[in-house]
Amino acid sequence: MMRQNQNRPHHSARSSAQAVPFDERFLERSSRWLRDEEIRHLTLTPSFTRDQQLAWYASLAERSDYLIWGIEYGGEPVGAFGLKGLDGMSGEYWGYIGNKAYWGRGIGQWMVHEAIHYARDQGLTRLYLKVAPYNARAIKLYLSAGFSVYKDDRVLAWMERRI
């Protein structure tokens, strides 16, 4: 069974964003979102085939190292986020808003804070992430959420936050 924290509804009155199970609706939209050149560039997403995406999706049910949620805003699927590489103490945060009409509405901030809550619920003590050094908006967001840069090799900026 896919590990998803569904015990409490997560939404913000400010943004009306909500974390929901990542299902086929999000799978289909993610396929489109992650083929957009700007989104791929900002998220450092490599090229993938439909078969690769379907195999990844099928693997989620058996994985204990990966948590994933879809993001709805007013009932509309707009993105996805999650924690991966879970090892009992730490995990890697990732997320994106695929529907560009929803950029700049505070969903990114909400998403990061939700991930921090989920990580705490899982008993993690550290979250880390990788971000493109040229993705200034994302870096500003992560810094405001308490992350700090611990490595920057010009290809990736590595950031972490203690929980």
N, C-alpha and C positions, 0 to 999 in steps of 0.2 A: 504494500500500500504506500502511496506517495505520502511523504511526511509533510503535512501542512498543518499549521496551527490554526484550527478553525474554532477554538474554544470561545473566543470573544470577537465580536465584530469590531473591525478597525476602521474607523472613519473619523474625519475631522469636520466639525461644523464649518470651519473656515474654508476648507477646500472641497468638501463633499466627496473626497476620494475614499475608496474602500478597497481593502485587500480581499480578494476572492480566490477560490481555487483556479489554478492555471489549467484550463480545459481546452477543448478543440477550438473554441472561439478565439482564444488567445494564441493557440498554435498557428492557426491560419493567418491571423493578423500579423503575428511576429514574423512569419515568412515574408510578408510584404514589407513590414517596417524595416527589417534588417537587410533588405536589399536596396533600400534607399541609400545613395552614396553618402549623403551628409551624416545620416545616423550611423552607418557603418564606420565612417571616418572618426566620428566622435566617440564611439563605443569600442573601437578597435576590433570589430567583428570580422573574422575571416570569411571568405566565401564558403558556402555550403550548398549541398544539393538537397532536394526534397527528401530523398531516401536517407540521407544523413540526419536531417531534422527529425524524420519519423522514428529512426532508430534511437536518437537521443530521447525523444518524448516517451517511447516505449520503455526505456531504461529507468525512467524516473520512479516507476512503481516499486522497483527493487532497491533503490539507492537509499542509504542512510546518511550519506554525506552531502545531501543536496536538498534544500528547501526552496520552493518557488511559489510565487503568488502572481495572479493577474491583478491589474489595477483598473478599477472602474471609477469613472467620474460621472456622477449623475446617471449611473446605469450603463454608460458607454465604455467599452473596453478601450483603454488609452495607453497601456504599457505593461511592463512586468518588472519584478524585482525578486531578489532572493539572496540566499546564503549558500555558498558551496565550499567544498574542501573542509567540511566540518570534521574536527578531530577531537571533540570533547572540551577543548580549551579555547580554540579560535576558529574563525571561519572568514571566508572572503565575501564581502558585500559586492553585489552587482545590481544594476538596474538601469532602465531607460524608459522614457516616455516616447512611444512610437508615433503617436498621433500628434503631429506638430502643432495642430490647432490648440493643444493644451499646454504647450510650452509657456513658461512665464506665469503660471497660475499658482505656484507654491506647491505643486505636487511633488517635485523633487525633494524639497525639504521634508514634506510629510513622509515620503517613501523612506528616506534615510532614518528618520526617527522611528518609524515602524520597524525597520530592520534591526535597529538597536534594541527595541523592546523584545522582538522575537529572539534575538541573540541572547539577551538576558534570560528569557524564558527557557532557553535551551541550556542554560548554565555556562555559557561562554564568558570568557574574561577579556577577550580581545577580538576586535574586528579589524580587518585590513582590506585594502582595495588597490586596484591598479587603474590609473587614469592616464590618458594622453596628456603630456605636459602642455600642449596647446589648447586643451579644453578648459579655458579659464573659468567659465561659468561653473563647471562641475567642481573644480578645485576650490573656488570660493565657497560653494555650498558645503563641501566636505570640511573645510576649515571652520566654517561657522557651526558645524555639528560636532566639533571637538576632535576631528582627525588632525594629524600632523604628518608632514612628509618625513619619511625616514630613509628614503633612497630615491635618487633621481638620476637616471642614466641617459637622459635626453630622448629615449624611446618610450619609457614609462616613468611615471612618478608613482612611487609606492607610498601609501598612506596607511596609518593605523590609528586606532582609538581603543583605549582601555575601557572596559565596561564595569 
